[in-house]
Amino acid sequence: MRRLSRKKALSLVKELDAFPKVSDSYVETSASGGTVSLIAFSAMALLAVLEFFVYRDTWMKYEYEVDKDFSSKLKINIDITVAMKCQHVGADILDLAETMITSNGLQYEPAIFELTPQQRLWQRTLILIQSRLREKHALQEVLYKTLLKGGPTALPPREDASMEPLNACRIHGHVYVNKVAGNLHITVGKPIHHPQGHAHIAAFVSHETYNFSHRIDHLSFGEEIPGIINPLDGTEKITFNNNQMFQYFITVVPTRLNTYKISADTHQFSVTERERVINHAAGSHGVSGIFVKYDTSSLMVTVSEQHMPLWQFLVRLCGIIGGIFSTTGMLHGLVGCCFDVICCRLKLGAYRPREDVRLHNQNNLNNHQTPLLADNVPQE
């Protein structure tokens, strides 16, 4: 008895159906239904593939906060070539607190100012990338994602040892400064420091040798990251005036970069350029040279790479499948109506007249024809 009751219970559970289904004998297949099913499953597959590509993609999230780090030093990376001999120029940094940073970290290397064809091609490519970055800011996110994949942004070396005279000076290296506003200047004469300030010994340099045409191969702040292109990289300024002043006004923004490939503390910056000719007779006073005036921002930007969670991807996938299933009923009615109209107009499928019906109609038409009477027969 207990076994029988258990079997009855199992049979009742198996027969229990909260969602009763229509028997197969009552289901009628149609071309419109098959078309709707094919469209629905194709749309599901297509949207699922596209959603998977969205799931694989990442985006950059920007967060802003107050920079509370005032005690650390700011690293400045410099690689500038000036069209003057190294014994005639000097570089130093003077910050807002009148603290002079000597150029111990900078190296003066005699060089050739003219570029080789390979170097000129590199410079044109870099300038083209700079123009694209200014037009489309979204490209910066692409650079962030592919930092380590990017090629080196430094000027390639010369192909061969040229016999041209060394008519320029390459000033390169890095220095550490306080995180306050400062001025990096390259002008005539070597810098010296004295209690009243600082000066450049320019008395023994002929005025005819002044030429501050220059090329900025690299200028960045903070940790150097491969693949990052800075706003002044590849900048070249040519002048034919001995008394030319070039000024760059820079705002440095501390940036914390967190991607799936690298985590680093670096700095972004924006720049405004200005140049003018020094002419004391015309009221344009100043000192010839290259002046880079920088200031640090009080805000820090955190750039982090974000990725869609797996649970969100599954929820969106279920939403796609459920949404298509819920709209197939309405789509089936619309497609079925279109099929009926087309079949009715072209007399296809169920709307095609059957042969036996056509013959029956023809016989009925013949039987109902009225014969001619004898009186009505024309006399010959």
C-alpha positions in Angstrom: 0.0 0.0 0.0 2.8 2.4 0.9 4.5 1.6 -2.4 1.3 2.2 -4.3 0.7 5.5 -2.6 4.3 6.5 -3.4 3.9 5.6 -7.0 0.7 7.6 -7.2 2.4 10.6 -5.6 5.3 10.4 -8.1 2.8 10.1 -11.0 0.9 13.1 -9.8 4.1 15.2 -9.5 5.2 14.1 -13.0 1.8 15.0 -14.4 1.7 18.4 -12.6 2.3 21.2 -15.1 2.0 24.8 -13.9 2.2 25.9 -17.6 -0.1 23.6 -19.6 1.0 23.2 -23.2 -1.0 22.8 -26.3 -1.0 19.3 -27.8 1.0 18.7 -30.9 -2.1 17.7 -32.8 -3.5 21.2 -32.4 -0.4 23.0 -33.6 -0.4 24.0 -37.2 2.9 24.8 -38.9 3.1 27.6 -41.4 5.6 29.3 -43.6 5.2 32.6 -41.7 5.8 30.9 -38.4 9.0 29.3 -39.7 10.1 32.7 -41.1 9.5 34.4 -37.8 11.4 31.6 -35.9 14.4 31.9 -38.3 14.5 35.7 -37.9 14.2 35.5 -34.1 17.0 32.9 -33.7 19.2 34.9 -36.2 18.6 38.1 -34.3 19.4 36.3 -31.0 22.7 35.0 -32.3 23.7 38.3 -33.8 22.9 40.4 -30.7 24.6 37.8 -28.5 27.8 38.0 -30.5 27.7 41.8 -30.4 27.1 41.8 -26.7 30.1 39.5 -26.2 32.3 42.1 -28.0 30.9 44.8 -25.7 31.7 42.6 -22.7 35.3 42.2 -23.9 35.8 45.9 -24.4 36.9 48.3 -21.6 36.5 52.0 -20.9 38.4 54.6 -19.0 36.8 56.1 -15.8 38.0 59.5 -14.7 37.8 60.6 -11.0 38.9 63.9 -9.5 40.1 64.6 -6.0 42.3 67.1 -4.2 46.0 66.4 -4.4 47.2 66.1 -0.8 50.8 65.2 -1.6 52.9 68.4 -1.2 56.2 66.9 0.1 57.2 64.8 -2.8 59.4 66.0 -5.6 58.3 66.6 -9.2 60.4 64.9 -11.9 61.0 66.8 -15.1 62.2 64.9 -18.1 63.9 67.0 -20.8 65.3 66.4 -24.2 65.7 69.7 -26.2 68.1 70.5 -29.0 69.1 74.1 -29.4 70.8 75.4 -32.5 73.8 76.8 -30.6 77.0 75.4 -29.3 77.0 73.8 -25.8 79.6 76.3 -24.5 77.3 79.2 -25.3 74.0 78.1 -23.7 72.9 77.1 -20.2 69.8 75.7 -18.6 68.5 75.9 -15.0 65.3 76.0 -13.1 64.1 78.7 -10.7 60.9 77.9 -8.7 58.4 80.2 -6.9 60.4 80.1 -3.6 63.4 81.5 -5.4 65.1 78.2 -5.1 67.5 77.6 -7.9 67.8 74.0 -9.2 71.2 73.4 -10.7 71.4 71.5 -13.9 73.4 68.6 -12.4 70.9 66.1 -13.8 71.1 67.6 -17.3 73.7 66.6 -19.9 75.0 68.9 -22.7 75.8 66.9 -25.8 77.0 68.4 -29.1 74.7 67.5 -31.9 73.6 68.3 -35.5 70.5 70.3 -35.6 69.4 69.1 -39.1 67.5 65.8 -39.1 68.1 62.9 -41.4 65.3 61.7 -43.7 64.4 58.9 -41.2 64.3 61.3 -38.3 62.3 63.8 -40.3 59.8 61.1 -41.1 59.5 60.3 -37.4 58.9 64.0 -36.6 56.2 64.3 -39.2 54.5 61.2 -37.9 54.6 62.5 -34.4 53.2 65.9 -35.4 50.4 64.1 -37.3 49.5 62.1 -34.2 49.6 65.3 -32.1 47.1 67.0 -34.5 44.8 63.9 -34.3 44.9 63.9 -30.5 43.9 67.6 -30.4 41.0 66.9 -32.8 39.7 63.7 -31.3 40.3 63.4 -27.5 39.0 59.9 -27.4 42.2 58.7 -29.0 43.9 59.4 -25.6 42.0 56.5 -24.1 43.3 54.2 -26.8 46.8 55.3 -25.9 46.1 54.5 -22.2 44.9 51.0 -23.1 47.8 50.2 -25.3 50.7 51.8 -23.4 53.1 48.9 -23.4 52.3 48.0 -27.0 53.2 51.5 -28.3 56.5 52.0 -30.0 59.2 54.2 -28.5 58.5 57.9 -28.9 62.2 59.0 -28.7 63.9 60.4 -31.7 65.7 57.6 -33.5 69.5 57.8 -33.8 71.2 58.9 -36.9 71.8 56.1 -39.4 75.5 56.9 -39.9 78.2 59.1 -38.5 77.8 62.2 -40.5 80.8 64.5 -41.2 78.6 67.6 -40.8 79.8 70.1 -38.2 78.2 69.9 -34.7 76.2 73.1 -34.8 73.7 72.4 -32.0 73.5 71.3 -28.4 71.3 68.6 -27.1 70.2 69.2 -23.5 68.7 66.0 -22.0 68.2 64.3 -18.7 65.9 64.8 -15.7 65.8 67.0 -12.6 63.7 66.9 -9.4 62.0 70.1 -8.3 59.5 71.2 -5.6 55.8 70.9 -6.4 55.4 74.6 -6.8 55.4 76.9 -9.8 58.7 77.3 -11.5 60.6 78.4 -14.6 62.9 76.3 -16.8 64.9 78.6 -19.0 67.6 78.0 -21.6 69.4 81.1 -22.5 72.9 82.4 -23.4 75.7 81.7 -21.0 76.3 79.2 -18.2 74.2 79.8 -15.0 75.8 80.8 -11.7 74.1 81.1 -8.3 74.8 84.0 -5.9 73.1 85.3 -2.8 71.1 87.9 -4.7 69.7 85.4 -7.2 71.2 83.8 -10.2 72.7 85.0 -13.5 74.1 83.7 -16.8 77.5 84.6 -18.0 76.9 85.9 -21.5 79.6 88.6 -21.8 81.9 86.4 -23.8 79.3 85.2 -26.2 79.0 87.1 -29.5 75.6 88.4 -30.3 75.8 87.1 -33.8 75.9 83.5 -32.5 72.5 83.8 -30.8 70.1 81.3 -32.4 67.3 79.9 -30.3 65.8 77.7 -33.0 65.1 74.5 -31.1 63.4 71.2 -31.3 61.6 69.6 -28.3 62.0 65.8 -28.7 60.6 65.1 -25.3 59.3 67.0 -22.4 57.3 65.3 -19.6 56.6 65.5 -15.9 56.6 62.6 -13.5 57.3 58.9 -14.3 58.1 58.2 -18.0 55.6 55.7 -19.4 56.2 54.1 -22.8 53.6 54.9 -25.4 52.5 58.2 -23.9 52.7 61.2 -26.3 53.1 64.5 -24.6 51.8 67.8 -26.1 55.2 69.2 -26.9 56.9 66.1 -28.2 58.1 66.8 -31.8 57.7 70.6 -31.6 60.2 72.5 -33.7 60.7 76.2 -33.8 62.9 78.0 -36.4 63.9 81.6 -36.1 66.1 83.9 -38.2 66.3 86.6 -35.6 69.0 86.7 -32.9 66.8 88.3 -30.3 63.9 85.8 -30.2 62.1 84.7 -27.0 60.0 81.5 -26.9 57.7 81.0 -24.0 55.7 77.9 -23.0 53.1 78.2 -20.2 52.3 74.8 -18.8 49.7 73.6 -16.3 50.7 70.3 -14.8 48.0 67.9 -13.5 48.9 65.0 -11.3 47.5 61.8 -12.7 47.2 58.3 -11.2 46.9 55.7 -14.0 45.5 52.3 -13.2 45.0 49.9 -16.2 45.2 46.2 -16.7 48.7 46.5 -18.0 50.3 49.2 -15.8 49.8 51.3 -12.7 51.8 54.5 -12.3 51.8 58.0 -10.9 52.5 60.4 -13.7 51.4 63.9 -14.8 49.5 65.3 -17.7 49.9 68.9 -18.8 48.4 71.5 -21.1 50.5 74.2 -22.8 50.1 77.6 -24.3 52.8 78.9 -26.6 54.0 82.4 -27.3 57.0 83.9 -29.1 58.2 87.5 -29.8 61.2 89.4 -30.8 63.1 91.3 -28.2 63.4 94.9 -29.3 64.1 97.4 -26.5 63.8 100.4 -28.9 60.2 99.3 -29.7 59.3 98.6 -26.1 59.5 94.8 -26.3 61.8 94.0 -23.4 63.0 90.7 -22.1 65.8 88.2 -22.5 66.4 86.0 -25.6 66.0 82.3 -24.9 63.6 79.5 -24.3 61.4 79.8 -21.2 59.1 77.0 -19.9 56.9 78.3 -17.1 55.0 75.5 -15.3 52.5 75.4 -12.5 51.0 72.4 -10.7 47.3 71.9 -10.3 45.7 71.3 -6.9 43.5 68.6 -8.3 44.5 65.0 -9.1 43.0 62.9 -11.8 42.6 59.1 -11.3 42.3 57.3 -14.6 41.2 53.6 -14.2 40.3 51.0 -16.7 36.8 49.5 -16.2 35.3 46.2 -17.4 31.8 45.0 -17.5 31.1 42.4 -14.7 30.2 38.9 -15.7 26.8 39.0 -13.9 25.8 42.2 -15.9 26.8 40.5 -19.1 24.6 37.5 -18.3 21.7 39.8 -17.3 21.9 41.7 -20.6 22.1 38.4 -22.5 18.9 37.2 -20.8 17.3 40.5 -21.5 18.1 40.1 -25.2 16.7 36.6 -25.5 13.6 37.3 -23.4 12.9 40.5 -25.3 13.0 38.8 -28.7 10.8 35.9 -27.5 8.2 38.4 -26.1 8.0 40.2 -29.5 7.9 37.2 -31.7 4.1 36.9 -31.2 3.4 40.3 -32.6 6.0 39.8 -35.3 4.3 36.4 -36.2 1.0 38.2 -36.7 2.5 40.9 -38.9 4.4 38.4 -41.0 1.4 36.1 -41.3 -0.7 39.0 -42.5 1.9 39.9 -45.1 2.1 36.3 -46.3 -1.7 36.0 -46.6 -1.9 39.2 -48.7 0.9 38.1 -51.0 -0.5 34.5 -51.4 -4.0 35.9 -52.0 -2.8 38.2 -54.7 -0.6 35.6 -56.4 -3.0 32.7 -55.7 -0.4 30.7 -54.0 -0.6 28.0 -51.3 -4.0 27.7 -49.7 -5.4 30.4 -52.1 -4.6 28.3 -55.2 -7.8 26.9 -56.7 -8.0 23.1 -56.6 -8.4 21.1 -59.8 -11.6 19.2 -58.7 -13.3 22.4 -57.7 -12.4 24.0 -61.0 -13.9 21.1 -62.9 -17.0 21.1 -60.8 -17.6 24.7 -61.5 -17.0 24.1 -65.2 -19.6 21.3 -65.2 -22.2 23.4 -63.4 -21.6 26.2 -65.9 -22.2 23.8 -68.8 -25.4 22.3 -67.2 -26.9 25.7 -66.7 -26.6 26.8 -70.4 -30.1 27.2 -72.1 -30.6 25.2 -75.3 -31.9 26.9 -78.4 -35.7 26.3 -79.2 -36.8 24.9 -82.6 -38.9 28.1 -83.3 -35.8 30.1 -82.8 -33.8 28.1 -85.3 -33.2 30.3 -88.4 -34.9 29.1 -91.6 -32.7 28.3 -94.5 
